[in-house]
């Protein structure tokens, strides 16, 4: 996931786009993107970009009114890894967290990351427990320790957060 589609801007079907990396240069040059919304995915051709580096605007082909643009609000912008913002040391893509096993510090299984959700104060990890139940855990340093993408595991520091 590279960005989130925000609200419409103007009368021609532009939408505000919020890059999750804080960088928008890569989004402004994409020929098309995959939008994921409410369990469905659809590819849209980028017709035009505008705005600033901190507040990019995108016009998708076929989205020609504020009403049509509003229907896309909240969609995740999914791009090919080669088109995503480059990673700095210690960084990872949100998409890489999905389906990773989560363990407690001693190695005992805590579950698996079912999804990563953008919340008002940051990201929430939707954790599928071994019982199949789901819990939301803020993706913050006080709850999560080591995130090892290559080793395929994430450490959950606090058990009580699952109660």
Number of C-alpha atoms within 10 A of each C-alpha: 22 26 22 21 23 19 18 24 17 12 11 15 21 28 26 21 26 21 23 17 16 13 18 22 15 14 26 18 12 16 12 16 20 17 21 19 16 8 6 8 14 9 13 17 14 18 15 15 17 14 13 11 14 13 13 20 25 22 23 20 13 13 19 14 16 17 13 16 26 18 13 19 17 18 21 25 23 20 19 10 12 7 14 20 19 14 10 7 6 7 11 14 17 15 13 13 22 16 16 20 19 24 18 17 17 8 11 10 16 21 24 23 22 19 18 21 16 16 11 7 8 10 16 18 23 20 25 20 17 11 8 10 9 17 17 18 18 19 20 12 10 10 15 20 16 12 18 14 14 7 9 13 20 23 21 25 17 13 11 7 12 13 5
